[in-house]
Structures are given as C-alpha cells and as structure tokens.
Amino acid sequence: MIEIKVPELAESISEGTISEWLVNVGDQVNKGDSIVELETDKVNVEVSAENNGVIHEFLKEPGDTVEVGEVIAKLNDAEDAASGEGSSPQQTQEQSQGESIEQEESAPRSEKKSEENTTPEPSFSKEEQNETNRPIASPAARKLARELGVDLNKVKSNDPLGRVRPEDVKSHANQPSSQAEKTETKPSKAQKTSPQTSNASDEKSDKPVERIKMSRRRQTIAKRLVEAQQTAAMLTTYNEVDLTAINDIRKRRKEKFLEQHDVKLGYMSFFTKAVVGALKKFPRLNAEIQGDEMLLKKFYDIGIAVGAEEGLVVPIVRNADKLSFAEIERDIKSLSKKAQTKKLTIDELQGGSFTITNGGVFGSLMSSPILNAPQVGILGMHTIQWRPVAIDKERMENRPMMYIALSYDHRIVDGSEAVSFLVKVKELLEDPESLLLEG
C-alpha cells in the first residue's frame, strides 16, 4: 500500500484545503497523473501521483484542511492491484458478501437452518472499524451530505452492510420537516465545515437566508485587507489624467502593433511604464517597512490586480523597467489568462514592489484602493469618461478623462511625496513620448 501525502507547496505555505478529488476510488492512475486539487492561500495546486497503481481509499474529503506531509489517500501498487490485495473498502465488502452467498449455497441444510437464527455481522475494512464515531459512507454520500447540511450519523442506511450511500442521504434530506427537526437539533460537523452553500433560516428571524462558507483564499484576502488597514497609516490622494495623447497613439499604431507583436496595445503598458518612471524619482513608494528599517527596492516588479472567480489575485510583471510595451502587454495577458483558469504558480504571485489595480474595467468612477501589504503604494485606475475640459480661458473640449488614486503608507511616505508621485504619473501619461526616456 502506497501513501499519498501533501507535497511541499512553497516556503510560506504549510497547509491547504482539498478542493476536489480528480479521480475516484478504484481508478487506475499512472505516475504524473493529477489526483487531487488543493486550494492554498494564494493559488490552487494539483497533486500528482508519484507511482502507478489503483486508488484504494480517500482519507480526506473536499473541504478538509490538510498540512504538508499529511497522508490524504492510499494507493495500491500494480502488484497489489493485480493480486487483489488491499482492495478498496467497497470491494472488500462486496467480495465478503459474495463469499457468504457461495458458502450459504454450498452448506448442508442443517447448517443453513442454524444460521437462520443468527444475524451476520457486517464486514468492513480495518480502517473503517477503527474510525470511532464516524459513519461508514461512500465519498459521494459524504459530499452530498455536506452540500445538503445532513449529519451522516443520523442517516438510516438501507445497505445490507450498513454503508451510507447517496440515495440514503437524499431520503433523509427529503423526510418531513417535523421529523427532520427532531433529528437535527444541532448543526452537524459537515454543516460547519462545508465549502458549499446551504439554505437556512436565520435564528432570530423566519426570513430565508443563504449561509456560504468562505473559501480559503477569500478568508486570506479578508484577513490581509483588514491587517493592511490596521497596521499601515494609509491615506489616498487623487488626480485626473487626460488620455487624449495615449488614445491618439493607440489609434494610429494599434493595427501595426498587433501585426508585429501578436498582442493588442492596451492602456496597462502605458500605466506600468509611467509608474516605473515615477518610482525612479520617488523611491520610497517602492519600499517596505521591516521592523524599524525601511527596505528600498532597486527593482521594479509591478503587481497587476486581476479579478478571478475566487477573489482578487495580484500576479507580478517582473523587471517592468527592462520590458518593452509589447512584452508588458504579453505578460499581463498571459498572467490574466492563468488567473482565470487557476494556473498561476506561487512564484508568479510573490515579491512585487508596487501594485496597479484597474477598477475601471468594472465601471468604477472613483475609489480608494487598499494597500497590498507589505508594499507601501498602490495606484488605482478608473473608468474613462468623456468630459468637457477647459483648454484655455476661452476654449472647451470634450476629452477622455480618468480619475487616478494613489493609496500610500504615511509612515514612510510624506504627503507631498505622494502627491508629487501622482503628478509625475499624470505628466508621463499625458506626454507618452516621455515614457521612452523616463519609463
């Protein structure tokens, strides 16, 4: 029997949550096949089989928290699978049941008569017998019970061997409400740990509500955002940018740019270059606080906030000061696609020095971004709106305008420095040619 353990994930990650099993008990797997998806604080990781064999048993279920090095499943190697050793609990029960039937058919009539007066004991695997206070149930039944908020200890099994199956869970869940109230006076363990949703009634009201357990990543995001507001002296300063010049460049160059580089010329490359240029002039915004020291970073790894299904992630564009516009656009496109398909790696999320977040893609006109700790600066972009702008005392023109916001840690960044930084970003964006020299 081979133990499947949680592998080393990253230096800063010691545990994860089982998101879903990618195989079933009894499935044949080869070395390198993905068998389970783990959700960590930052990314989802697929654990691969290190040996060939047949899945014997799951020791953990979706929603369970597991630590690095912990055994989560067992695998029969090729020889065991061929000989039938270490069969799964279900296979063991079925084989035992089949053998008892054969014995009954071949036994003398006198023995059969004596056996009718005795009740056969269910046959379970040693692992199942040793799990006290834990009902014997199939993985599918356990998953369904978590989704429906059903306590497996209170489910009546119709299986001759006492194993709870999905149909038993459904039957229990569909029983009359008066009977269910008698058997479910306390919330089950499955209800407390379920990553799924459940319909319930608020204890203080008869109004319908839906109780949803936050995913591990959502909990981490919530914790870090609260910590950022509690530990940093965070302030926000605002300005606005006229994007006429950038729009003109994009209009003139977009087709040739796409043809040459196989990527569109977007706004993010301009903003990334403008931020790099401003950071070079105001280096304290490219720093972090470590104890009583200020760590000034001499590199420009810019985080680009991306909204994913399970929450905001901030993948990093490395060495943005050394990249061309096309390389920046290509990196952002690749990282965004990975974020949407849950393919980001830990390395792609660690070590940024400054962050840009674009709420404008969702229609935000103005907001105050929260620092991405331990960074001390974050730039917020917003939606582009055509507004009348005074060109001089006599002329007005409609221009594509965007509000921008800089949130900063006042512990090491002075207000005048933050305002000057944002003005520098504005100047570089309104004179895009200067980005070639300062960005």
N, C-alpha and C positions, 0 to 999 in steps of 0.2 A: 504494500500500500504506500502510495506517494502522497505526501502532504503538500498542499498548495498554500503558500504563505504570501502575505502582503509584502511586496518588494520595497527596497529603499526608493522613496519618491523624490525627495530633494532635501537639502540640508536643513531648511526651515520648516519642513512638513513631517510630522510624526504620526499622523493619523488621517483617516478619510472615512467616507460613508459609502456603503455599497449602493450604487445607483441601480444597476440591473445585472442579472446574470445573462450572459450572451449564449450560453449553452444550457442543456437540460441534463438531468441525471440519466445516465445510460448512453450519452452521446460519445462517439469516438472522436478524440481530438489528437492533433499532431503537434509536435514541438513548434512553438511560434504562433499557434492559433490563439486569438483573443478569447478569453473565457469569462471575464467579468469587467465591468466598468466601475471605477471608483471616482467619487466626487471629492475633491480636496478643496481647500480654502480658495484656490486660485483657478485650477483647471480640472477637467475630467481626464482620467488616466485609464487606459485599458491594460489589464494584466494579462500576460500571455503565458501559455503552458510551457514548462521547461522540459517536459517529457511527453512521449507518446503514450496513449492509454485511453481508458474509458472513465468518464465521470462517475464516481461511486456515490458521493454524498456531499451536500452543501451543509456546512456548519454555521453559516451566517446567511442572513436574508436581506433583501433590499430594505434600506433604511437603517440597518445596523451600523454602528460606528466601530471601526476596526483600526488597530495600531500596526505600525510597521513590524514585520516579523510574526504577526499572529496567523495561525492556521485558519483558513476560511473554507477549505474544501478538501476532499480526498479523491485521489485518482488511482485507479487500478492500472498497473503497467501492462504491457502487451501480453506477458506470460500469464499473469493473474486473470486477465480478461478471457484468454483462450481456455484456461482450465476451469473458469467459473469461480475461482477463489475471490473472496472479498466482494461478493455480489452486492448490489445496492439493497437497502432495507426492503424496498418493494419487491425486488426479485427474490430475496430470501423468503419473504412471507408467501409469495405465490408458489415458490418451489416447495416450501414446507406444506402448504395447503394441498398441492398436487400429490405429494408423497403420502399424506394422510389418507387421501381418497383411494390411492392404489392399495394401501395397506388394508383399508376397510373392505375393498372388493375381494381381496385375496384371503382375508382372515376367515377362520371357521365360524359357522353360525353361532356357536356357543360364545365365542369371544365377542361377536358383534352385539349379542344380547347384553353382555355385561357392560359393554362400552356405552350402550344407550343410557345407562343410569349415571354416567359421568359427563361432566361438561369439559370439553377440551380447552386447554389453556392457549391463549393466543401466542404465536411465536414471533418475537421481534429480535432485531439485532441488539448486540450488547450496548452499542452507543445509545440506542433509543431507551433501553431499560435503565441505563444509568442516569438519564436526564429526568430527575425528580421534578414533580410539579410542572412538567412540560408535556402537553398533549402530543400524541403521535399524529402527525398530519403531513400531507404531501406539500411540497413547496408551493404548488398552485393554490392549495387551500389556505396556506398561511398568507400568501399575497392577497387573496380575495378577502380574507378576514381583516387584514389591515385596511384595505380600501373601504370596507363596509363598517369598520369600527366594531367588529364582533370579537368577543372573548372566546377563544378556542376551548378553554376549559369548560365552557357551558354549552358547547355544541354536542348534540347527540349524534353518534356515528351509526350508520347503517351497514358499515363494512363488517364482515364476519370476523375480521382480525382486529377490529377496533380502531382502524386508521381513519382519521377525519379527511374527507375528500371535498372538493369544491361544491358538489351538489348538497352535501350536509350543511355547509356554511350558508348557501343560498336558502335552504329550507329554514334554517334557524333565523336568518335575517328577515324572512317573509312571514314569520309567525305573527299572530295577533299582537297588537301593541300592549294590551293589558298583560299578556303573558311575558312579553319581552321586558316590560318594566320590572317584573318580579325577578327576572334572571340577570338583569343588567343594571343593578342599583349603583354599582361602582364603575368608574371608567377603567377599561382594560388596559393592559400594558401596550397592546397594539395601538389603541387609540392615542396614547401619549407619545408614541414614537413614530407614528405613521407619517411618511412624507407626502401622502396623498391628501385629498380633500375629503371632508365629510360634512353632511348636512346635520345640523343640530338646532336646538332651541336654547336661547340664552337663559341662564339660570334665573335672572331677575325679570325676564320677560317671556311672553309667548310668541314674540316675533321671530320669524325664521332667520337664521344666520348660517354662515358657512365658515367652518374652522379649518384653516390651512396651516400646516406646519411649514415653517420657512426652511428652504434648502440650506445646506451647509454654507454655500457661497453667499447666499443672501444674508445669513447670520453674520458672516465675516464682514461683508460690506457695511452692515448696520453698525457693528462694533467699531470698525475703523473710522467711520464717519463721525460717530459720537466722540471717539478718542481725539480726533483731529480738532474738533470744536472745543473740547475740554482742555487740551494741552497747549494749543497754539493761541497766540494773541492775533486772531485772524481779522483782517479788515479787507474791504473791497473798494477799489477805485474804478471809475468808468470813463469812457471816452467814446467817440464815434469815428468811423472811417468812411471816406468816400471811395468807393470801389470802381469809379469810372475808368481809371487807367488800367486796372487789372482786367476789367471786362473787355476793354479795347484790345489788349494783348491776347486774351483768350479767344476773342472773336477772330482775330487776324491769323493766329497761329494754331488753332485747335486741330484743324484737319491735317496739316503737315506734321504737327507734333504726334498725333495719333498714328499717322503713317510711319513715322520714323521710329517711334518707341513702343508702339502697340499698347499704349495706355493713354487715357484722357488727361488733359491738362486741367486740373481742378484748382480749387481755392487753397486746399490744405498745404500744397508745396509752397505757395507764397507766404502763408502764415507761419509755416515752420521755419522758413528762411528768415523771416522778419524777427521771429522770436530769438533765433540764434544770434542775429546781429545785435539785438537789444541786450541779450545775456552777456555778450562780449564786452559791452560798455558798462553794464551794471551786474558784476559777477556775484553779488550777494544773493541775487534771485536764483542763482544756480548752485545753491549751497544747502546744507542741512545742519541741524544742531545735534551734537553728540556730547551730552553732559554739559560741561562748562566750556566746550570748544566749538568753534564754527568751522565746518569742513567745506572749503571752497573746491568745487569740482572743476577740473580743467578739461572736461569732455562735455559733449552735447548730445546726450541720449534723450530724445524727446518722446514722452509718452503721448499717445493719441487715444483718447477715451472712445470706446466703441460700445454701443448698446447691444447686448446679446440677450437671448431668451431668459437666461437665469440671472441676469443682472449686468451691471456695468463692469467692463474689464478695460485695462489700460496697457495694451501691448506697446513695445518700445521700438522706435526708429533709431537704430544705433548710428553714432557718428554722423548726425544730420548735417554738421558743418562741412563735411567732406563729400556729401552726396549731391548729385545734380537734381534738378527739378524732376526729371523723369524717374530717377532712382527713388526719390522720396515718394512720388505717386505710386510707383510699383510696389514699394514696401508697404505702404498704407493699404493698398488694395489687397495684397496678399494676407496681411495681418487681419484685416476686417473679415475676409472670407474664412480664415481659420477660426476667428471668434464665433462666427455664425454657425460653423459646423463642429464646434467644440474640439478643434485640432490644435489649439495653442499649447505650447510647451511652457514649463516653468521658466526656462531661461528667457523666453520672449516677453515675460511679464515682470522681470526683476531688474532693479538697478537704474531706473530712469532718474533724470536730474530735474526735469521740468515737464509739466503736462499741459496739453491743449484739449479743451472739450468743446464740442460744437453742438449746442442745443438748438441752433438754427435749423438743423435738418428736421426737427420736430415742430418748428414754428415758434420757438421761444423768441420773444422780442427783447427781453432783458432779464437777467438773473444773476445771482451771486454764487459762483462755483465754490465748492468746499475743497480745501487743500487735500492733496494726495500725499499724506504723511509717509516718510519724513521730509518730503520736499517742502519748500517754503514759498513756492509760487505756482499759480495755475492761471492760464488765460482762457476766458470764456468767449466763444464766438456766438453770434445770434443771427436771426433771420435777416435777409436783405430786403429792405423796403425802399421803394421809390418815394422820396420826399422832396419838397421844394427847398432849395439851398440858395442862400444869398451869395452870388459870385462877387459882387461889389455893392456899392451903395444904391445902384440903380437897376442891376440885373438880378433876376432869379431864374434858376434852372432846376428841373427835376433831376435828381441824382440817385444812384443806387447806394443807399446808406446802410451801415451796420453798426449797432452798438457793440462795443467790446468791454470786457470786465477783467480786471486783474485782482484776484484774491491773494494776499501775501501774509507772511508771519511777521508781525510788527516787532517781535523780539529781536530780530537781526536786520530787518529791512525797515528803514525810515520811510515816513510818508512821502517826503519829497523825492526819494529814490524810486519808490513805486510809481508815483505819478510820472516822473521823467521816463521811466522804463516804458510805460504805456504810450506816452507821447512819441517815443522813438519807434515803437511798433507801428503806430499810426503813420509816421513820416515815411517809413520804409515801404509800407503798403500803398501809400498814395503816390510814391515815386518808385515803382517796381524796378526800374533800371538800376537803382542804387543797391538792390539786393545782390547784384553781381559783384559789387565791391565790398559790401559790409555783411552780407548774409553768408 
